[in-house]
């Protein structure tokens, strides 16, 4: 005998109870999401997990930068090996196809991936500083300037923030870059980072790891200023002239597509601006006891600006597009908006 109605625990009643519970939970979730909506991320399917410009926000940007730079630079190691050898030894590496063929025939396929460990470590460290510090300096300089001045001179904010970030990011990158170039361009120097790093230090000292820092700044700071400044402006232009609807109405996939396209376009400009310094860095790290002036006299100004440039445009364009795509994908994953503002509303 029971005091409860027999239909209370029937399958039909249980299903109805479960459905009603799910509907209440869905309604509560929608209320919470709508209460937290603001700006371009109003489309987000989940409540924003991280508040903007907090310690957690900058940590997320650092992780996104590590993933964006570390993974992409490592993936294009074969292109980088060929490019560096074209810059150092143009007689034996006169072009892209010839460079790949020579490396494959003399060092095997493994030679195309030589130096991938210092590439992964160095550019992960650089990416952490590049992206994390850019977000920090952009916010800091905007606050110092004030809302009205920052809006009027937003390009100066982008350029100053990116230059400041890259200054520190390159200090982290420089030792790894020095070992990477040596391993990639000096036959028989070392198998990789574990034996190449101690050998480099024993031959040239700890200071030798940073001998390429000044030309590295000369390459990377203009590159990064173009990378972030051009990206921010191309994003606005794409939403204004190409994308047929406002950013706030675009899906996450559409916004990430804009990030990749803007990143690729920005990357082409980056490659051209930073290429002369890239040639200098490769030569300085591969040749002991030479100065930048000696390298310029040896190469000539035309070669300094053009040697290896077509390959670098392809490499950097693809690299920069993928970096922005990965970086913004990670930001979306943790509940943050994609980088780049929608174009300002036109005054009527």
Buried (B, 14 or more C-beta within 10 A) or exposed (E): EEEEEEEEEEEEEEEEEEEEEEEEEEEEEEEEBEEBBEEBBBBBEEEBEBEBBEEBBBBBBBBBBBBBBBBBBBBBBBBBBBBBBBBBBBEEBEBBEEBBEBBBEEBEEEBBBBBBBBBBBBBBBBBBBBBBBBBBBBBBBBEEBEEEEBEEBBEBBBBBBBBBBBBBBBBBBBBBBBBBBBBBBBEEBBEBBEEBBEBBBEEBEEEBBBBBBBBBBBBBBBBBBBBBBBBBBBBBBBBBEEBEEEBBEBEBEBBBBBBBBBBBBBBBBBBBBBBBBBBBBBBBBBBEEEEBEEBBEEBEEEBBEBBBBEBBBBBBBBBBBBBBBBBBBBBBEBBBBBBBBBBEEEEE
